[in-house]
Amino acid sequence: MAENSVKKKKKRGGWKIVVLLFLLLILLLAGAAAAFYFAFVFDLPRLTTLKDYNPYLVSEVYSQDDVLIGEFFIERRTVISLTKIPRMLINAFVAAEDARFFEHRGIDYWRILGALFRNIEAFDVVQGGSTITQQIAKSFFLTPERKYTRKIREAILAQRIESYLTKNEILFLYLNQIYLGEGAYGVGAAAKIYFGKTVE
């Protein structure tokens, strides 16, 4: 009889340890979540600036007879509404930059894995895994530094942007914000610089 009561006490003592370990694990996870929040999420910028897109534009100076005589700009850009950008051009950018743009919610995990394998194969960074939405997050809110902490913040922002904007709004921002060389920001400025035409 005394043996049975000792066994019962040992069983109860074992359950107490399991419960205490479980509570300790919950506290550790809560602490890790809080640390993650304060490290990456707490001071992320508000996305309202994306809805109020107001970039630097080109100021054009014309003569009395309507001849362009000069341009002044910080960034050479002409904002074009998405409805005026040819569908073929939109499709070309999506195909080249983010083929699964209409399928993911800001992060393309398959693309990240593919880029990781290619970079390991080459022993160098030869391909990135950023989506169009991640490029928007970086362009509007983050620095170009190459750190994992920035990539984590970029991924979090990309998911928030996808919840805040439609895919068309994201494309509008991207196609007007992207740097395309020769001082051209956006497809409107690039069409004018490279081809002497409007994007339409």
Secondary structure as GFF3:
##gff-version 3
##sequence-region A 1 200
A	DSSP	alpha_helix	2	36	.	.	.	ID=ss1
A	DSSP	pi_helix	37	41	.	.	.	ID=ss2
A	DSSP	alpha_helix	48	51	.	.	.	ID=ss3
A	DSSP	beta_strand	59	62	.	.	.	ID=ss4
A	DSSP	beta_strand	68	72	.	.	.	ID=ss5
A	DSSP	beta_strand	76	77	.	.	.	ID=ss6
A	DSSP	three_ten_helix	82	84	.	.	.	ID=ss7
A	DSSP	alpha_helix	87	97	.	.	.	ID=ss8
A	DSSP	alpha_helix	109	122	.	.	.	ID=ss9
A	DSSP	alpha_helix	132	141	.	.	.	ID=ss10
A	DSSP	alpha_helix	148	164	.	.	.	ID=ss11
A	DSSP	alpha_helix	167	177	.	.	.	ID=ss12
A	DSSP	beta_strand	184	185	.	.	.	ID=ss13
A	DSSP	alpha_helix	186	195	.	.	.	ID=ss14
###
